[in-house]
């Protein structure tokens, strides 16, 4: 099957000889974006990202993204139980607010036991 876009190599022609891999490392370490590296090396952006992943090359953080810490919920603070109390339509509606047991679950130990029950065995 002919390559529909001769500007971009197909997966069969986009090999990574040692010289190209060295150029990839050098460009990434100098802070060049994966898109610019792809243009310089004549491969796709996804090929650059995939090769960096397989070779454990850390990509630059070009967008300035910083992972956020767990956010504070407006109903009880950081890492607090989200079990609702009352009617959401009333002003006295609130959440439990007790410390949660695990970051994977939004409930305290008491409410966690109420939500996640073991399945009962059939008779």
N, C-alpha and C positions, 0 to 999 in steps of 0.2 A: 504494500500500500504506500503510495507516495506521500511525502510530508506535505500537508496542505499549507503550511506556513514555513517556508524555508528560512525565515528569520529566526525561528525557534526550533532547536533540534528535537527530534522525537526521543522517546525514552531509550531507544536502541542506540542512538548516537551520542547521547549526553553522558559520556563516561567521565569518571573522576580520576584522571592520571595524577601522579604525585605532584606535578607542577601546578595543576589546577587546584588541587586541595591546598597546597601551600599558599597560593594566591588567595583562595577563599579565607583561610585563617588570617592572613595578613590584612586583608580588607576589613573583615569583621572586627578584628582587634583594634583597627584604627578608627572604628566607629561608623563605618559606611553602612547604610541601610541595606537590608536584604534585596530590595528592589534594584538599587544601584549596583550591588554586587552581581546580580543576575544579568543586568545589562552589560556589564563589563566582561563577564565570563561567557556570555552567550547561552545562558540557560534560563529556565523559568524561576520566578521568585519562590515558588513552592519547592523546586529542586534545591535551592539554596537553604531554605528553612529545614527541609527534610535531612539534608546532608549535615547541617549544623547539629541537628538533634541526634543523628546517628553517631556523629563524631564527638559529641559532648562539648560542642563549641557554644559558649554563651553568647546569645544575640544581644546587641545593644538595646537599651530601652529608649526607643526613638520618640515615643509619645509622652514621656515624662510620667507614665503611670506608676503610681505608688500604691501597693495593696493597702486597702483600708483595714483598720482595726475593727473588731466587732462593733457595730453601731449601737448606740443607745436607743432603746425603744422609748417612745414618749410616754409610756404607761408605767414605768417602774425602774428604769435604769438598765445599765449594762448587765447582761447575763442574768436576767430575772425571769421568773415563771410567767408565761403568757396565758394562764388559765383565766378565762373571763368570769367575772362576777357581776350579776345584774343584767339589766336590759340596756343594750347599746344606745337606745333612744333617750335614756334618762341621764341626767347630769351626774348622778352618783355611780355610774358605771365605772368599773375599774378592773385591773388585772391583779392576780395573786401577788406578784412581785417578790416572792421568796427566791433564794438562790437556786439556780438550775443544777441538776445532777450532772449533765453532760452537755458539751457544746453541740452535740448532734441532736439533742431533744430540747424543745422550748419549755419544758415543765420542771417543777420541783419534784422531789421524790414522792410526795403524797399524790399529786395529780398525775404523775407518770404512771403510778400503779393503777389509777382509775382508767387511763386512756389505753394503755397497752396491757391487755390481759392475755394469759395463756389460753390457748384453745382448749375447750373441754372435750374429753374423749367421748365418743358416742357410746351409748349403752350396749 
